[in-house]
Amino acid sequence: MLRRLHLFLAFLALAGTLGFGLYSGWSGATGFAIGAAASWWNFRRLHALIDILGTPASTGLPGVLAWMLFRFILLVAGAFVILKLTKISLPAACFGLFLSVGAVVLEAIFNLTYER
């Protein structure tokens, strides 16, 4: 299942980057690609966090909250840089951030359709 999720992430990232590139040029393609990379990174970190949280040696809730706050600060800083310092399309980057959601929806549809 995890392998298929990564395939869906890669497919959606490629399709979205090409689509935004055709629709709004290099700024849209770059914005979507940056958002997709951030979404993929967030997905990987959440997966690792869940694996760590399930072990007996985990730091518990304070460690989880600190890590989530750090990721939020990185996301806000990245959005600020995109908005203020570059010509990259912010809406395209925001669409790219939802890449993980799209991959999970595709995985759910796949499971409902083919794995009975």
Residue pairs with C-beta under 8 A, 6 or more apart in sequence:
1 107
1 111
2 47
4 107
4 110
5 43
5 103
5 104
5 107
8 102
8 103
8 106
8 107
9 36
9 39
9 40
9 43
9 99
9 100
9 103
12 36
12 99
12 102
12 103
12 106
13 32
13 33
13 36
13 37
13 40
13 96
13 99
16 32
16 36
16 95
16 96
16 99
17 29
17 32
17 33
17 36
18 29
19 32
20 28
20 29
20 31
20 32
20 89
20 92
20 95
21 28
21 29
24 89
24 92
27 87
27 88
27 89
27 92
28 89
28 92
29 92
30 88
30 89
30 92
31 82
31 88
31 89
31 90
31 91
31 92
31 93
31 96
32 89
32 92
32 93
32 95
32 96
33 96
34 78
34 82
34 88
34 93
34 96
35 92
35 93
35 94
35 95
35 96
35 97
35 98
35 99
36 96
36 99
37 96
38 75
38 78
38 93
38 96
38 97
39 96
39 97
39 98
39 99
39 100
40 99
40 100
42 71
42 75
42 100
43 100
43 103
45 67
45 71
49 64
49 67
52 58
53 64
75 97
79 90
79 93
82 88
82 90
82 93
83 90
